[in-house]
Amino acid sequence: TMIEVVIDSIRVSLISQQRVVMLRDADGENQLPIYIGPCEADAITIELQDHELARPMTHDLLNNVITDMGGTVAHILINELRDQIFHASLHIKVDGEVTTIDCRPSDAIAIAVRARVPIYIADEVWDDAAISLEPDISEVVPTEDAVDSAENDPSTEVELDAFRDFLDNLDED
């Protein structure tokens, strides 16, 4: 079975300057990060942001060839994680039959956004590589019990005093 995902974001790793496409499941609680090259990241971003280009890029060309030859992209599937490398397949329908073509996930995603088709991830890949998202600290609302225990905790007061001192001693210039 497969899990349908959407592109949550494309980020730049601060450590390596590599691009990471973050794929998110429907309930938004988990994401799958896949490192991709800068050219593929640009190709995905250009399409997602509806930039008009004077000439077709490679992924546009491939999508046009598929269409002009009577095929349609049905979906893409990220189907394997082997030796820390993701593998994908392009599923193309021609005359009612689906042909599966091996490809890199970054290329498959760049084609999927152009063809506006679903992106799927095999369950076993999702189970092995998806990460659970930590709640944003700004979204965390303390419970009454947590507030009560913090008010009765002397260490909380020390931390607040240190923070107040820090703010009071800031040089505004």
C-alpha positions in Angstrom: 0.0 0.0 0.0 1.0 3.6 -0.4 0.6 6.9 1.4 -0.2 10.1 -0.5 1.9 13.1 0.4 2.2 16.7 -0.7 5.2 19.0 -0.9 5.4 20.9 2.4 8.5 22.9 1.6 11.9 22.9 0.0 14.6 23.9 2.4 18.4 24.5 2.3 20.4 22.5 4.9 22.4 24.9 7.0 25.1 22.3 7.4 25.7 21.2 3.8 23.8 23.8 1.7 22.0 20.8 0.1 18.3 21.2 -0.7 15.8 19.1 1.1 12.3 18.6 -0.1 9.9 17.9 2.8 7.0 15.7 1.9 4.0 15.8 4.3 1.3 13.2 4.9 -2.4 14.2 4.9 -2.8 14.6 8.6 0.4 16.7 8.7 2.0 15.0 11.7 4.9 13.4 9.8 7.2 14.4 7.1 9.7 12.7 4.9 12.9 14.7 4.1 14.6 13.8 0.8 17.9 15.5 -0.1 17.9 16.7 -3.7 20.2 18.7 -6.0 19.9 22.4 -6.5 18.8 22.1 -10.2 15.9 19.8 -9.2 15.0 22.0 -6.3 14.8 25.0 -8.7 12.8 23.0 -11.2 10.2 22.1 -8.5 10.1 25.6 -7.0 9.7 27.2 -10.4 6.6 25.1 -11.1 5.2 25.5 -7.6 5.5 29.3 -7.9 4.0 29.4 -11.4 7.0 31.1 -12.9 6.7 31.6 -16.7 9.9 30.6 -18.6 10.7 31.5 -22.2 11.7 27.9 -23.0 10.8 24.5 -21.5 13.2 23.1 -18.9 14.1 19.4 -19.0 11.2 18.3 -16.8 8.8 20.3 -18.9 10.3 18.7 -22.0 9.8 15.2 -20.6 6.2 15.9 -19.6 5.5 17.3 -23.1 7.1 14.2 -24.7 4.9 11.9 -22.6 1.8 13.9 -23.5 2.6 14.3 -27.2 3.2 10.6 -27.5 -0.3 9.9 -26.2 0.5 9.1 -22.6 -0.4 10.7 -19.3 1.5 10.6 -16.0 -0.7 8.7 -13.6 1.3 9.2 -10.4 4.8 8.9 -9.0 5.9 6.5 -6.2 8.8 6.7 -3.9 9.2 3.0 -3.6 12.4 2.1 -1.9 15.1 3.3 0.5 18.3 1.3 -0.1 21.7 2.3 1.4 20.2 5.6 2.5 19.2 6.4 -1.1 15.6 6.9 -2.1 14.3 5.3 -5.4 11.2 6.3 -7.3 9.1 5.3 -10.2 7.1 7.2 -12.8 3.8 5.6 -13.7 2.7 6.5 -17.2 -0.6 5.4 -18.7 -0.7 4.8 -22.5 -3.7 3.2 -24.2 -5.1 2.1 -20.9 -1.9 0.3 -19.7 0.5 1.6 -17.1 4.2 1.6 -17.7 6.5 2.0 -14.7 9.8 3.8 -15.3 12.6 3.9 -12.7 13.8 7.4 -11.8 15.3 9.6 -9.1 12.7 11.0 -6.6 13.7 14.6 -7.4 13.0 14.1 -11.1 9.8 12.3 -10.3 8.6 15.1 -8.1 9.5 17.7 -10.6 7.4 15.9 -13.2 4.6 15.3 -10.8 4.2 19.0 -10.1 4.0 19.7 -13.8 1.6 16.9 -14.5 -0.4 17.8 -11.4 -0.5 14.1 -10.3 -0.4 12.4 -6.8 2.9 11.7 -5.1 2.9 8.4 -3.2 5.3 6.8 -0.8 5.5 3.1 -0.2 4.4 2.2 3.4 7.7 0.5 4.2 9.7 3.6 3.0 7.4 5.9 5.1 7.8 3.7 8.2 11.6 3.6 7.8 12.3 7.3 7.0 9.4 9.6 8.0 10.0 11.9 10.9 7.5 13.0 13.5 7.1 16.8 13.7 7.7 18.5 17.1 5.0 21.0 18.0 6.0 24.6 17.4 6.9 26.1 20.8 4.6 29.1 20.0 1.7 26.6 19.6 2.3 24.9 22.9 -0.3 26.0 25.4 0.6 25.1 29.0 -2.1 23.2 31.0 -3.3 24.7 34.3 -1.3 22.0 36.2 1.9 23.0 34.4 1.3 26.7 35.2 0.5 25.8 38.9 3.6 23.7 39.3 5.8 26.4 37.6 4.4 29.0 40.0 5.3 26.8 42.9 8.8 25.9 41.5 11.5 28.2 42.9 13.8 27.4 39.9 11.2 29.0 37.6 11.5 32.3 39.5 15.3 32.2 39.2 15.1 31.7 35.4 12.6 34.6 35.1 14.8 36.8 37.2 17.8 36.1 35.1 15.8 36.8 31.9 14.5 40.1 33.4 18.1 41.1 34.3 19.2 40.3 30.8 16.4 42.5 29.3 17.1 45.3 31.8 20.8 45.4 30.9 20.3 45.4 27.1 22.1 48.2 25.3 19.4 49.6 23.0 22.0 50.9 20.6 
